[in-house]
Amino acid sequence: MSSVNYAQSNTPAFYFLAWASFAIASIGTIIGLYYLEANLAVKGFFTMSYLFSISSCFVVAKVIRDKQEQGNVIKRIEDARTEEFLSKYTDPAKL
């Protein structure tokens, strides 16, 4: 059977775009919070909510990536078992 390449990679341009958009959004939000005409308690609440949202996004992305990688490992194990089974029972010398 043919071997399947499981390695996945993003291009440098996509990697840059992801971090650049994150930086632009974060800087824009910080500037908006700074110039917000509200008392300090409201600004603090919005800041903490924003920081919690950012950390939640990173956690969700990590959990999704870990689940996908786990699926890839299970798929490789299944492929190895199938390969072993086929090589064992298709080789007349081993029968």
PDB file of N, CA, C and O in Angstrom:
ATOM      1  N   MET A   1       0.835  -1.185   0.000  1.00  0.00           N
ATOM      2  CA  MET A   1       0.000   0.000   0.000  1.00  0.00           C
ATOM      3  C   MET A   1       0.876   1.242   0.000  1.00  0.00           C
ATOM      4  O   MET A   1       2.033   1.201   0.418  1.00  0.00           O
ATOM      5  N   SER A   2       0.323   2.323  -0.463  1.00  0.00           N
ATOM      6  CA  SER A   2       1.082   3.569  -0.492  1.00  0.00           C
ATOM      7  C   SER A   2       1.038   4.240   0.873  1.00  0.00           C
ATOM      8  O   SER A   2       0.048   4.153   1.600  1.00  0.00           O
ATOM      9  N   SER A   3       2.118   4.901   1.196  1.00  0.00           N
ATOM     10  CA  SER A   3       2.144   5.620   2.462  1.00  0.00           C
ATOM     11  C   SER A   3       1.504   6.989   2.264  1.00  0.00           C
ATOM     12  O   SER A   3       1.670   7.628   1.226  1.00  0.00           O
ATOM     13  N   VAL A   4       0.777   7.417   3.274  1.00  0.00           N
ATOM     14  CA  VAL A   4       0.084   8.690   3.217  1.00  0.00           C
ATOM     15  C   VAL A   4       0.851   9.688   4.068  1.00  0.00           C
ATOM     16  O   VAL A   4       1.241   9.383   5.195  1.00  0.00           O
ATOM     17  N   ASN A   5       1.067  10.874   3.530  1.00  0.00           N
ATOM     18  CA  ASN A   5       1.760  11.917   4.275  1.00  0.00           C
ATOM     19  C   ASN A   5       0.750  12.654   5.146  1.00  0.00           C
ATOM     20  O   ASN A   5      -0.172  13.285   4.628  1.00  0.00           O
ATOM     21  N   TYR A   6       0.914  12.578   6.456  1.00  0.00           N
ATOM     22  CA  TYR A   6      -0.015  13.208   7.382  1.00  0.00           C
ATOM     23  C   TYR A   6       0.430  14.603   7.816  1.00  0.00           C
ATOM     24  O   TYR A   6      -0.298  15.282   8.539  1.00  0.00           O
ATOM     25  N   ALA A   7       1.595  15.032   7.393  1.00  0.00           N
ATOM     26  CA  ALA A   7       2.101  16.340   7.813  1.00  0.00           C
ATOM     27  C   ALA A   7       1.293  17.449   7.148  1.00  0.00           C
ATOM     28  O   ALA A   7       1.082  17.450   5.935  1.00  0.00           O
ATOM     29  N   GLN A   8       0.853  18.382   7.965  1.00  0.00           N
ATOM     30  CA  GLN A   8       0.112  19.522   7.460  1.00  0.00           C
ATOM     31  C   GLN A   8       0.825  20.781   7.921  1.00  0.00           C
ATOM     32  O   GLN A   8       1.304  20.857   9.053  1.00  0.00           O
ATOM     33  N   SER A   9       0.890  21.757   7.044  1.00  0.00           N
ATOM     34  CA  SER A   9       1.594  22.975   7.397  1.00  0.00           C
ATOM     35  C   SER A   9       0.923  24.164   6.731  1.00  0.00           C
ATOM     36  O   SER A   9       0.400  24.064   5.621  1.00  0.00           O
ATOM     37  N   ASN A  10       0.948  25.287   7.430  1.00  0.00           N
ATOM     38  CA  ASN A  10       0.442  26.526   6.857  1.00  0.00           C
ATOM     39  C   ASN A  10       1.574  27.250   6.150  1.00  0.00           C
ATOM     40  O   ASN A  10       2.745  27.077   6.487  1.00  0.00           O
ATOM     41  N   THR A  11       1.215  28.055   5.178  1.00  0.00           N
ATOM     42  CA  THR A  11       2.227  28.839   4.475  1.00  0.00           C
ATOM     43  C   THR A  11       2.678  29.994   5.374  1.00  0.00           C
ATOM     44  O   THR A  11       1.937  30.414   6.262  1.00  0.00           O
ATOM     45  N   PRO A  12       3.877  30.500   5.147  1.00  0.00           N
ATOM     46  CA  PRO A  12       4.331  31.653   5.934  1.00  0.00           C
ATOM     47  C   PRO A  12       3.414  32.871   5.780  1.00  0.00           C
ATOM     48  O   PRO A  12       3.240  33.639   6.726  1.00  0.00           O
ATOM     49  N   ALA A  13       2.833  33.045   4.603  1.00  0.00           N
ATOM     50  CA  ALA A  13       1.932  34.180   4.386  1.00  0.00           C
ATOM     51  C   ALA A  13       0.682  34.057   5.254  1.00  0.00           C
ATOM     52  O   ALA A  13       0.227  35.044   5.832  1.00  0.00           O
ATOM     53  N   PHE A  14       0.126  32.852   5.346  1.00  0.00           N
ATOM     54  CA  PHE A  14      -1.058  32.652   6.176  1.00  0.00           C
ATOM     55  C   PHE A  14      -0.715  32.840   7.651  1.00  0.00           C
ATOM     56  O   PHE A  14      -1.490  33.426   8.406  1.00  0.00           O
ATOM     57  N   TYR A  15       0.443  32.343   8.051  1.00  0.00           N
ATOM     58  CA  TYR A  15       0.905  32.506   9.429  1.00  0.00           C
ATOM     59  C   TYR A  15       1.038  33.993   9.764  1.00  0.00           C
ATOM     60  O   TYR A  15       0.592  34.439  10.821  1.00  0.00           O
ATOM     61  N   PHE A  16       1.653  34.753   8.860  1.00  0.00           N
ATOM     62  CA  PHE A  16       1.795  36.197   9.058  1.00  0.00           C
ATOM     63  C   PHE A  16       0.433  36.877   9.115  1.00  0.00           C
ATOM     64  O   PHE A  16       0.199  37.726   9.975  1.00  0.00           O
ATOM     65  N   LEU A  17      -0.461  36.513   8.213  1.00  0.00           N
ATOM     66  CA  LEU A  17      -1.789  37.114   8.173  1.00  0.00           C
ATOM     67  C   LEU A  17      -2.538  36.877   9.478  1.00  0.00           C
ATOM     68  O   LEU A  17      -3.205  37.780   9.985  1.00  0.00           O
ATOM     69  N   ALA A  18      -2.433  35.676  10.018  1.00  0.00           N
ATOM     70  CA  ALA A  18      -3.130  35.360  11.262  1.00  0.00           C
ATOM     71  C   ALA A  18      -2.634  36.237  12.410  1.00  0.00           C
ATOM     72  O   ALA A  18      -3.437  36.803  13.152  1.00  0.00           O
ATOM     73  N   TRP A  19      -1.321  36.347  12.556  1.00  0.00           N
ATOM     74  CA  TRP A  19      -0.775  37.148  13.653  1.00  0.00           C
ATOM     75  C   TRP A  19      -0.968  38.641  13.410  1.00  0.00           C
ATOM     76  O   TRP A  19      -1.198  39.394  14.356  1.00  0.00           O
ATOM     77  N   ALA A  20      -0.879  39.073  12.169  1.00  0.00           N
ATOM     78  CA  ALA A  20      -1.080  40.493  11.870  1.00  0.00           C
ATOM     79  C   ALA A  20      -2.518  40.908  12.162  1.00  0.00           C
ATOM     80  O   ALA A  20      -2.750  41.964  12.750  1.00  0.00           O
ATOM     81  N   SER A  21      -3.476  40.094  11.760  1.00  0.00           N
ATOM     82  CA  SER A  21      -4.873  40.435  12.027  1.00  0.00           C
ATOM     83  C   SER A  21      -5.162  40.418  13.522  1.00  0.00           C
ATOM     84  O   SER A  21      -5.933  41.240  14.017  1.00  0.00           O
ATOM     85  N   PHE A  22      -4.544  39.482  14.244  1.00  0.00           N
ATOM     86  CA  PHE A  22      -4.702  39.445  15.701  1.00  0.00           C
ATOM     87  C   PHE A  22      -4.133  40.718  16.330  1.00  0.00           C
ATOM     88  O   PHE A  22      -4.753  41.308  17.215  1.00  0.00           O
ATOM     89  N   ALA A  23      -2.959  41.138  15.874  1.00  0.00           N
ATOM     90  CA  ALA A  23      -2.332  42.346  16.421  1.00  0.00           C
ATOM     91  C   ALA A  23      -3.159  43.592  16.106  1.00  0.00           C
ATOM     92  O   ALA A  23      -3.348  44.445  16.973  1.00  0.00           O
ATOM     93  N   ILE A  24      -3.645  43.700  14.885  1.00  0.00           N
ATOM     94  CA  ILE A  24      -4.444  44.865  14.497  1.00  0.00           C
ATOM     95  C   ILE A  24      -5.735  44.925  15.306  1.00  0.00           C
ATOM     96  O   ILE A  24      -6.125  45.993  15.777  1.00  0.00           O
ATOM     97  N   ALA A  25      -6.397  43.784  15.469  1.00  0.00           N
ATOM     98  CA  ALA A  25      -7.637  43.748  16.244  1.00  0.00           C
ATOM     99  C   ALA A  25      -7.376  44.098  17.711  1.00  0.00           C
ATOM    100  O   ALA A  25      -8.151  44.829  18.328  1.00  0.00           O
ATOM    101  N   SER A  26      -6.285  43.573  18.261  1.00  0.00           N
ATOM    102  CA  SER A  26      -5.968  43.856  19.665  1.00  0.00           C
ATOM    103  C   SER A  26      -5.631  45.326  19.873  1.00  0.00           C
ATOM    104  O   SER A  26      -6.113  45.949  20.820  1.00  0.00           O
ATOM    105  N   ILE A  27      -4.812  45.876  18.996  1.00  0.00           N
ATOM    106  CA  ILE A  27      -4.434  47.291  19.119  1.00  0.00           C
ATOM    107  C   ILE A  27      -5.661  48.190  18.948  1.00  0.00           C
ATOM    108  O   ILE A  27      -5.825  49.168  19.676  1.00  0.00           O
ATOM    109  N   GLY A  28      -6.512  47.856  17.991  1.00  0.00           N
ATOM    110  CA  GLY A  28      -7.732  48.636  17.793  1.00  0.00           C
ATOM    111  C   GLY A  28      -8.649  48.594  19.001  1.00  0.00           C
ATOM    112  O   GLY A  28      -9.249  49.605  19.364  1.00  0.00           O
ATOM    113  N   THR A  29      -8.761  47.435  19.621  1.00  0.00           N
ATOM    114  CA  THR A  29      -9.606  47.312  20.809  1.00  0.00           C
ATOM    115  C   THR A  29      -9.017  48.092  21.977  1.00  0.00           C
ATOM    116  O   THR A  29      -9.747  48.759  22.711  1.00  0.00           O
ATOM    117  N   ILE A  30      -7.702  48.011  22.154  1.00  0.00           N
ATOM    118  CA  ILE A  30      -7.054  48.749  23.243  1.00  0.00           C
ATOM    119  C   ILE A  30      -7.231  50.256  23.056  1.00  0.00           C
ATOM    120  O   ILE A  30      -7.520  50.973  24.014  1.00  0.00           O
ATOM    121  N   ILE A  31      -7.060  50.730  21.831  1.00  0.00           N
ATOM    122  CA  ILE A  31      -7.256  52.161  21.558  1.00  0.00           C
ATOM    123  C   ILE A  31      -8.712  52.553  21.811  1.00  0.00           C
ATOM    124  O   ILE A  31      -8.989  53.599  22.399  1.00  0.00           O
ATOM    125  N   GLY A  32      -9.632  51.708  21.364  1.00  0.00           N
ATOM    126  CA  GLY A  32     -11.048  51.988  21.593  1.00  0.00           C
ATOM    127  C   GLY A  32     -11.400  52.026  23.068  1.00  0.00           C
ATOM    128  O   GLY A  32     -12.182  52.875  23.496  1.00  0.00           O
ATOM    129  N   LEU A  33     -10.836  51.123  23.848  1.00  0.00           N
ATOM    130  CA  LEU A  33     -11.089  51.133  25.292  1.00  0.00           C
ATOM    131  C   LEU A  33     -10.477  52.371  25.955  1.00  0.00           C
ATOM    132  O   LEU A  33     -11.049  52.928  26.892  1.00  0.00           O
ATOM    133  N   TYR A  34      -9.328  52.789  25.468  1.00  0.00           N
ATOM    134  CA  TYR A  34      -8.670  53.959  26.051  1.00  0.00           C
ATOM    135  C   TYR A  34      -9.509  55.222  25.837  1.00  0.00           C
ATOM    136  O   TYR A  34      -9.645  56.043  26.744  1.00  0.00           O
ATOM    137  N   TYR A  35     -10.063  55.368  24.649  1.00  0.00           N
ATOM    138  CA  TYR A  35     -10.831  56.567  24.330  1.00  0.00           C
ATOM    139  C   TYR A  35     -12.320  56.434  24.650  1.00  0.00           C
ATOM    140  O   TYR A  35     -13.088  57.353  24.366  1.00  0.00           O
ATOM    141  N   LEU A  36     -12.733  55.338  25.219  1.00  0.00           N
ATOM    142  CA  LEU A  36     -14.137  55.140  25.577  1.00  0.00           C
ATOM    143  C   LEU A  36     -14.535  56.131  26.668  1.00  0.00           C
ATOM    144  O   LEU A  36     -13.846  56.274  27.679  1.00  0.00           O
ATOM    145  N   GLU A  37     -15.641  56.801  26.449  1.00  0.00           N
ATOM    146  CA  GLU A  37     -16.115  57.766  27.446  1.00  0.00           C
ATOM    147  C   GLU A  37     -17.000  57.047  28.451  1.00  0.00           C
ATOM    148  O   GLU A  37     -18.228  57.088  28.377  1.00  0.00           O
ATOM    149  N   ALA A  38     -16.341  56.390  29.388  1.00  0.00           N
ATOM    150  CA  ALA A  38     -17.048  55.678  30.450  1.00  0.00           C
ATOM    151  C   ALA A  38     -16.160  55.700  31.685  1.00  0.00           C
ATOM    152  O   ALA A  38     -14.970  56.005  31.609  1.00  0.00           O
ATOM    153  N   ASN A  39     -16.762  55.371  32.825  1.00  0.00           N
ATOM    154  CA  ASN A  39     -15.949  55.383  34.040  1.00  0.00           C
ATOM    155  C   ASN A  39     -14.992  54.190  34.057  1.00  0.00           C
ATOM    156  O   ASN A  39     -15.096  53.288  33.226  1.00  0.00           O
ATOM    157  N   LEU A  40     -14.077  54.195  34.996  1.00  0.00           N
ATOM    158  CA  LEU A  40     -13.009  53.201  35.047  1.00  0.00           C
ATOM    159  C   LEU A  40     -13.544  51.784  35.263  1.00  0.00           C
ATOM    160  O   LEU A  40     -12.966  50.823  34.757  1.00  0.00           O
ATOM    161  N   ALA A  41     -14.635  51.649  36.004  1.00  0.00           N
ATOM    162  CA  ALA A  41     -15.198  50.320  36.253  1.00  0.00           C
ATOM    163  C   ALA A  41     -15.698  49.684  34.953  1.00  0.00           C
ATOM    164  O   ALA A  41     -15.500  48.490  34.728  1.00  0.00           O
ATOM    165  N   VAL A  42     -16.330  50.464  34.119  1.00  0.00           N
ATOM    166  CA  VAL A  42     -16.833  49.951  32.839  1.00  0.00           C
ATOM    167  C   VAL A  42     -15.666  49.590  31.926  1.00  0.00           C
ATOM    168  O   VAL A  42     -15.685  48.545  31.276  1.00  0.00           O
ATOM    169  N   LYS A  43     -14.654  50.447  31.874  1.00  0.00           N
ATOM    170  CA  LYS A  43     -13.466  50.147  31.066  1.00  0.00           C
ATOM    171  C   LYS A  43     -12.777  48.879  31.563  1.00  0.00           C
ATOM    172  O   LYS A  43     -12.329  48.055  30.766  1.00  0.00           O
ATOM    173  N   GLY A  44     -12.695  48.729  32.877  1.00  0.00           N
ATOM    174  CA  GLY A  44     -12.091  47.527  33.455  1.00  0.00           C
ATOM    175  C   GLY A  44     -12.878  46.280  33.101  1.00  0.00           C
ATOM    176  O   GLY A  44     -12.300  45.240  32.787  1.00  0.00           O
ATOM    177  N   PHE A  45     -14.207  46.386  33.155  1.00  0.00           N
ATOM    178  CA  PHE A  45     -15.047  45.239  32.801  1.00  0.00           C
ATOM    179  C   PHE A  45     -14.843  44.848  31.341  1.00  0.00           C
ATOM    180  O   PHE A  45     -14.678  43.670  31.027  1.00  0.00           O
ATOM    181  N   PHE A  46     -14.857  45.835  30.455  1.00  0.00           N
ATOM    182  CA  PHE A  46     -14.651  45.543  29.037  1.00  0.00           C
ATOM    183  C   PHE A  46     -13.264  44.966  28.775  1.00  0.00           C
ATOM    184  O   PHE A  46     -13.112  44.058  27.958  1.00  0.00           O
ATOM    185  N   THR A  47     -12.258  45.487  29.463  1.00  0.00           N
ATOM    186  CA  THR A  47     -10.894  44.976  29.289  1.00  0.00           C
ATOM    187  C   THR A  47     -10.791  43.530  29.744  1.00  0.00           C
ATOM    188  O   THR A  47     -10.220  42.700  29.037  1.00  0.00           O
ATOM    189  N   MET A  48     -11.333  43.216  30.907  1.00  0.00           N
ATOM    190  CA  MET A  48     -11.279  41.836  31.408  1.00  0.00           C
ATOM    191  C   MET A  48     -12.085  40.897  30.503  1.00  0.00           C
ATOM    192  O   MET A  48     -11.669  39.765  30.256  1.00  0.00           O
ATOM    193  N   SER A  49     -13.225  41.360  30.015  1.00  0.00           N
ATOM    194  CA  SER A  49     -14.020  40.539  29.095  1.00  0.00           C
ATOM    195  C   SER A  49     -13.253  40.269  27.809  1.00  0.00           C
ATOM    196  O   SER A  49     -13.282  39.156  27.283  1.00  0.00           O
ATOM    197  N   TYR A  50     -12.572  41.284  27.307  1.00  0.00           N
ATOM    198  CA  TYR A  50     -11.785  41.124  26.084  1.00  0.00           C
ATOM    199  C   TYR A  50     -10.641  40.139  26.301  1.00  0.00           C
ATOM    200  O   TYR A  50     -10.421  39.256  25.473  1.00  0.00           O
ATOM    201  N   LEU A  51      -9.916  40.281  27.400  1.00  0.00           N
ATOM    202  CA  LEU A  51      -8.804  39.368  27.685  1.00  0.00           C
ATOM    203  C   LEU A  51      -9.292  37.934  27.879  1.00  0.00           C
ATOM    204  O   LEU A  51      -8.642  36.989  27.431  1.00  0.00           O
ATOM    205  N   PHE A  52     -10.428  37.772  28.541  1.00  0.00           N
ATOM    206  CA  PHE A  52     -10.994  36.438  28.719  1.00  0.00           C
ATOM    207  C   PHE A  52     -11.407  35.844  27.371  1.00  0.00           C
ATOM    208  O   PHE A  52     -11.225  34.649  27.139  1.00  0.00           O
ATOM    209  N   SER A  53     -11.956  36.663  26.490  1.00  0.00           N
ATOM    210  CA  SER A  53     -12.335  36.177  25.157  1.00  0.00           C
ATOM    211  C   SER A  53     -11.116  35.727  24.368  1.00  0.00           C
ATOM    212  O   SER A  53     -11.161  34.702  23.687  1.00  0.00           O
ATOM    213  N   ILE A  54     -10.026  36.482  24.453  1.00  0.00           N
ATOM    214  CA  ILE A  54      -8.798  36.104  23.746  1.00  0.00           C
ATOM    215  C   ILE A  54      -8.271  34.773  24.266  1.00  0.00           C
ATOM    216  O   ILE A  54      -7.938  33.884  23.482  1.00  0.00           O
ATOM    217  N   SER A  55      -8.195  34.634  25.598  1.00  0.00           N
ATOM    218  CA  SER A  55      -7.673  33.377  26.154  1.00  0.00           C
ATOM    219  C   SER A  55      -8.588  32.209  25.803  1.00  0.00           C
ATOM    220  O   SER A  55      -8.108  31.104  25.551  1.00  0.00           O
ATOM    221  N   SER A  56      -9.888  32.437  25.784  1.00  0.00           N
ATOM    222  CA  SER A  56     -10.823  31.372  25.407  1.00  0.00           C
ATOM    223  C   SER A  56     -10.632  30.950  23.958  1.00  0.00           C
ATOM    224  O   SER A  56     -10.715  29.763  23.643  1.00  0.00           O
ATOM    225  N   CYS A  57     -10.379  31.899  23.080  1.00  0.00           N
ATOM    226  CA  CYS A  57     -10.138  31.570  21.667  1.00  0.00           C
ATOM    227  C   CYS A  57      -8.898  30.706  21.506  1.00  0.00           C
ATOM    228  O   CYS A  57      -8.909  29.742  20.740  1.00  0.00           O
ATOM    229  N   PHE A  58      -7.824  31.040  22.223  1.00  0.00           N
ATOM    230  CA  PHE A  58      -6.610  30.232  22.142  1.00  0.00           C
ATOM    231  C   PHE A  58      -6.834  28.824  22.693  1.00  0.00           C
ATOM    232  O   PHE A  58      -6.323  27.852  22.138  1.00  0.00           O
ATOM    233  N   VAL A  59      -7.591  28.714  23.777  1.00  0.00           N
ATOM    234  CA  VAL A  59      -7.862  27.395  24.359  1.00  0.00           C
ATOM    235  C   VAL A  59      -8.703  26.554  23.410  1.00  0.00           C
ATOM    236  O   VAL A  59      -8.418  25.372  23.212  1.00  0.00           O
ATOM    237  N   VAL A  60      -9.729  27.144  22.824  1.00  0.00           N
ATOM    238  CA  VAL A  60     -10.574  26.400  21.881  1.00  0.00           C
ATOM    239  C   VAL A  60      -9.755  25.945  20.674  1.00  0.00           C
ATOM    240  O   VAL A  60      -9.903  24.811  20.219  1.00  0.00           O
ATOM    241  N   ALA A  61      -8.898  26.812  20.155  1.00  0.00           N
ATOM    242  CA  ALA A  61      -8.059  26.434  19.012  1.00  0.00           C
ATOM    243  C   ALA A  61      -7.132  25.280  19.373  1.00  0.00           C
ATOM    244  O   ALA A  61      -6.931  24.373  18.565  1.00  0.00           O
ATOM    245  N   LYS A  62      -6.567  25.305  20.573  1.00  0.00           N
ATOM    246  CA  LYS A  62      -5.671  24.231  21.001  1.00  0.00           C
ATOM    247  C   LYS A  62      -6.426  22.920  21.167  1.00  0.00           C
ATOM    248  O   LYS A  62      -5.935  21.866  20.764  1.00  0.00           O
ATOM    249  N   VAL A  63      -7.612  22.977  21.755  1.00  0.00           N
ATOM    250  CA  VAL A  63      -8.404  21.761  21.951  1.00  0.00           C
ATOM    251  C   VAL A  63      -8.790  21.151  20.608  1.00  0.00           C
ATOM    252  O   VAL A  63      -8.719  19.934  20.437  1.00  0.00           O
ATOM    253  N   ILE A  64      -9.193  21.981  19.662  1.00  0.00           N
ATOM    254  CA  ILE A  64      -9.558  21.477  18.335  1.00  0.00           C
ATOM    255  C   ILE A  64      -8.345  20.855  17.650  1.00  0.00           C
ATOM    256  O   ILE A  64      -8.452  19.789  17.043  1.00  0.00           O
ATOM    257  N   ARG A  65      -7.190  21.518  17.744  1.00  0.00           N
ATOM    258  CA  ARG A  65      -5.968  20.982  17.131  1.00  0.00           C
ATOM    259  C   ARG A  65      -5.563  19.659  17.776  1.00  0.00           C
ATOM    260  O   ARG A  65      -5.185  18.718  17.078  1.00  0.00           O
ATOM    261  N   ASP A  66      -5.639  19.586  19.105  1.00  0.00           N
ATOM    262  CA  ASP A  66      -5.279  18.348  19.798  1.00  0.00           C
ATOM    263  C   ASP A  66      -6.201  17.200  19.403  1.00  0.00           C
ATOM    264  O   ASP A  66      -5.749  16.068  19.232  1.00  0.00           O
ATOM    265  N   LYS A  67      -7.493  17.491  19.256  1.00  0.00           N
ATOM    266  CA  LYS A  67      -8.442  16.451  18.850  1.00  0.00           C
ATOM    267  C   LYS A  67      -8.140  15.972  17.436  1.00  0.00           C
ATOM    268  O   LYS A  67      -8.225  14.776  17.157  1.00  0.00           O
ATOM    269  N   GLN A  68      -7.790  16.889  16.547  1.00  0.00           N
ATOM    270  CA  GLN A  68      -7.450  16.505  15.178  1.00  0.00           C
ATOM    271  C   GLN A  68      -6.174  15.670  15.153  1.00  0.00           C
ATOM    272  O   GLN A  68      -6.104  14.667  14.443  1.00  0.00           O
ATOM    273  N   GLU A  69      -5.173  16.075  15.918  1.00  0.00           N
ATOM    274  CA  GLU A  69      -3.927  15.309  15.963  1.00  0.00           C
ATOM    275  C   GLU A  69      -4.157  13.921  16.545  1.00  0.00           C
ATOM    276  O   GLU A  69      -3.543  12.952  16.097  1.00  0.00           O
ATOM    277  N   GLN A  70      -5.035  13.815  17.537  1.00  0.00           N
ATOM    278  CA  GLN A  70      -5.357  12.509  18.106  1.00  0.00           C
ATOM    279  C   GLN A  70      -6.013  11.630  17.045  1.00  0.00           C
ATOM    280  O   GLN A  70      -5.715  10.439  16.951  1.00  0.00           O
ATOM    281  N   GLY A  71      -6.896  12.209  16.254  1.00  0.00           N
ATOM    282  CA  GLY A  71      -7.519  11.459  15.168  1.00  0.00           C
ATOM    283  C   GLY A  71      -6.507  10.999  14.141  1.00  0.00           C
ATOM    284  O   GLY A  71      -6.624   9.898  13.604  1.00  0.00           O
ATOM    285  N   ASN A  72      -5.507  11.834  13.859  1.00  0.00           N
ATOM    286  CA  ASN A  72      -4.456  11.446  12.915  1.00  0.00           C
ATOM    287  C   ASN A  72      -3.633  10.289  13.454  1.00  0.00           C
ATOM    288  O   ASN A  72      -3.262   9.393  12.696  1.00  0.00           O
ATOM    289  N   VAL A  73      -3.341  10.291  14.753  1.00  0.00           N
ATOM    290  CA  VAL A  73      -2.576   9.194  15.358  1.00  0.00           C
ATOM    291  C   VAL A  73      -3.377   7.900  15.293  1.00  0.00           C
ATOM    292  O   VAL A  73      -2.838   6.848  14.952  1.00  0.00           O
ATOM    293  N   ILE A  74      -4.659   7.979  15.618  1.00  0.00           N
ATOM    294  CA  ILE A  74      -5.510   6.787  15.561  1.00  0.00           C
ATOM    295  C   ILE A  74      -5.583   6.264  14.129  1.00  0.00           C
ATOM    296  O   ILE A  74      -5.547   5.053  13.911  1.00  0.00           O
ATOM    297  N   LYS A  75      -5.684   7.160  13.155  1.00  0.00           N
ATOM    298  CA  LYS A  75      -5.730   6.756  11.744  1.00  0.00           C
ATOM    299  C   LYS A  75      -4.436   6.062  11.345  1.00  0.00           C
ATOM    300  O   LYS A  75      -4.471   5.064  10.624  1.00  0.00           O
ATOM    301  N   ARG A  76      -3.284   6.577  11.803  1.00  0.00           N
ATOM    302  CA  ARG A  76      -2.009   5.937  11.476  1.00  0.00           C
ATOM    303  C   ARG A  76      -1.914   4.550  12.097  1.00  0.00           C
ATOM    304  O   ARG A  76      -1.383   3.629  11.478  1.00  0.00           O
ATOM    305  N   ILE A  77      -2.425   4.395  13.311  1.00  0.00           N
ATOM    306  CA  ILE A  77      -2.417   3.077  13.954  1.00  0.00           C
ATOM    307  C   ILE A  77      -3.295   2.112  13.171  1.00  0.00           C
ATOM    308  O   ILE A  77      -2.905   0.968  12.933  1.00  0.00           O
ATOM    309  N   GLU A  78      -4.480   2.567  12.769  1.00  0.00           N
ATOM    310  CA  GLU A  78      -5.373   1.716  11.980  1.00  0.00           C
ATOM    311  C   GLU A  78      -4.733   1.344  10.645  1.00  0.00           C
ATOM    312  O   GLU A  78      -4.838   0.200  10.201  1.00  0.00           O
ATOM    313  N   ASP A  79      -4.074   2.302  10.009  1.00  0.00           N
ATOM    314  CA  ASP A  79      -3.394   2.015   8.741  1.00  0.00           C
ATOM    315  C   ASP A  79      -2.277   0.998   8.933  1.00  0.00           C
ATOM    316  O   ASP A  79      -2.088   0.116   8.095  1.00  0.00           O
ATOM    317  N   ALA A  80      -1.540   1.114  10.027  1.00  0.00           N
ATOM    318  CA  ALA A  80      -0.454   0.163  10.291  1.00  0.00           C
ATOM    319  C   ALA A  80      -1.010  -1.234  10.530  1.00  0.00           C
ATOM    320  O   ALA A  80      -0.440  -2.216  10.056  1.00  0.00           O
ATOM    321  N   ARG A  81      -2.109  -1.333  11.255  1.00  0.00           N
ATOM    322  CA  ARG A  81      -2.729  -2.643  11.496  1.00  0.00           C
ATOM    323  C   ARG A  81      -3.244  -3.247  10.190  1.00  0.00           C
ATOM    324  O   ARG A  81      -3.082  -4.442   9.944  1.00  0.00           O
ATOM    325  N   THR A  82      -3.859  -2.418   9.364  1.00  0.00           N
ATOM    326  CA  THR A  82      -4.351  -2.902   8.077  1.00  0.00           C
ATOM    327  C   THR A  82      -3.196  -3.371   7.207  1.00  0.00           C
ATOM    328  O   THR A  82      -3.275  -4.423   6.574  1.00  0.00           O
ATOM    329  N   GLU A  83      -2.127  -2.591   7.178  1.00  0.00           N
ATOM    330  CA  GLU A  83      -0.944  -2.957   6.396  1.00  0.00           C
ATOM    331  C   GLU A  83      -0.360  -4.279   6.892  1.00  0.00           C
ATOM    332  O   GLU A  83       0.013  -5.137   6.091  1.00  0.00           O
ATOM    333  N   GLU A  84      -0.281  -4.441   8.211  1.00  0.00           N
ATOM    334  CA  GLU A  84       0.250  -5.682   8.777  1.00  0.00           C
ATOM    335  C   GLU A  84      -0.649  -6.866   8.416  1.00  0.00           C
ATOM    336  O   GLU A  84      -0.162  -7.934   8.046  1.00  0.00           O
ATOM    337  N   PHE A  85      -1.958  -6.667   8.526  1.00  0.00           N
ATOM    338  CA  PHE A  85      -2.910  -7.729   8.204  1.00  0.00           C
ATOM    339  C   PHE A  85      -2.786  -8.136   6.739  1.00  0.00           C
ATOM    340  O   PHE A  85      -2.736  -9.324   6.420  1.00  0.00           O
ATOM    341  N   LEU A  86      -2.737  -7.145   5.852  1.00  0.00           N
ATOM    342  CA  LEU A  86      -2.646  -7.452   4.427  1.00  0.00           C
ATOM    343  C   LEU A  86      -1.330  -8.126   4.074  1.00  0.00           C
ATOM    344  O   LEU A  86      -1.305  -9.053   3.265  1.00  0.00           O
ATOM    345  N   SER A  87      -0.245  -7.674   4.667  1.00  0.00           N
ATOM    346  CA  SER A  87       1.046  -8.293   4.352  1.00  0.00           C
ATOM    347  C   SER A  87       1.123  -9.713   4.903  1.00  0.00           C
ATOM    348  O   SER A  87       1.790 -10.571   4.324  1.00  0.00           O
ATOM    349  N   LYS A  88       0.450  -9.958   6.007  1.00  0.00           N
ATOM    350  CA  LYS A  88       0.477 -11.289   6.622  1.00  0.00           C
ATOM    351  C   LYS A  88      -0.340 -12.292   5.806  1.00  0.00           C
ATOM    352  O   LYS A  88       0.091 -13.429   5.611  1.00  0.00           O
ATOM    353  N   TYR A  89      -1.502 -11.881   5.335  1.00  0.00           N
ATOM    354  CA  TYR A  89      -2.400 -12.819   4.673  1.00  0.00           C
ATOM    355  C   TYR A  89      -2.333 -12.780   3.150  1.00  0.00           C
ATOM    356  O   TYR A  89      -3.002 -13.577   2.493  1.00  0.00           O
ATOM    357  N   THR A  90      -1.559 -11.892   2.580  1.00  0.00           N
ATOM    358  CA  THR A  90      -1.398 -11.905   1.125  1.00  0.00           C
ATOM    359  C   THR A  90      -0.069 -12.515   0.710  1.00  0.00           C
ATOM    360  O   THR A  90       0.163 -12.736  -0.478  1.00  0.00           O
ATOM    361  N   ASP A  91       0.803 -12.788   1.664  1.00  0.00           N
ATOM    362  CA  ASP A  91       2.092 -13.416   1.376  1.00  0.00           C
ATOM    363  C   ASP A  91       1.917 -14.933   1.479  1.00  0.00           C
ATOM    364  O   ASP A  91       1.705 -15.446   2.578  1.00  0.00           O
ATOM    365  N   PRO A  92       2.001 -15.666   0.358  1.00  0.00           N
ATOM    366  CA  PRO A  92       1.782 -17.114   0.403  1.00  0.00           C
ATOM    367  C   PRO A  92       2.820 -17.843   1.258  1.00  0.00           C
ATOM    368  O   PRO A  92       2.538 -18.935   1.751  1.00  0.00           O
ATOM    369  N   ALA A  93       3.989 -17.283   1.444  1.00  0.00           N
ATOM    370  CA  ALA A  93       5.018 -17.950   2.249  1.00  0.00           C
ATOM    371  C   ALA A  93       4.633 -17.996   3.719  1.00  0.00           C
ATOM    372  O   ALA A  93       5.102 -18.869   4.449  1.00  0.00           O
ATOM    373  N   LYS A  94       3.783 -17.067   4.170  1.00  0.00           N
ATOM    374  CA  LYS A  94       3.401 -17.028   5.582  1.00  0.00           C
ATOM    375  C   LYS A  94       2.157 -17.847   5.875  1.00  0.00           C
ATOM    376  O   LYS A  94       1.795 -18.004   7.041  1.00  0.00           O
ATOM    377  N   LEU A  95       1.497 -18.370   4.866  1.00  0.00           N
ATOM    378  CA  LEU A  95       0.271 -19.151   5.087  1.00  0.00           C
ATOM    379  C   LEU A  95       0.538 -20.551   5.506  1.00  0.00           C
ATOM    380  O   LEU A  95      -0.398 -21.319   5.726  1.00  0.00           O
TER     381      LEU A  95
END
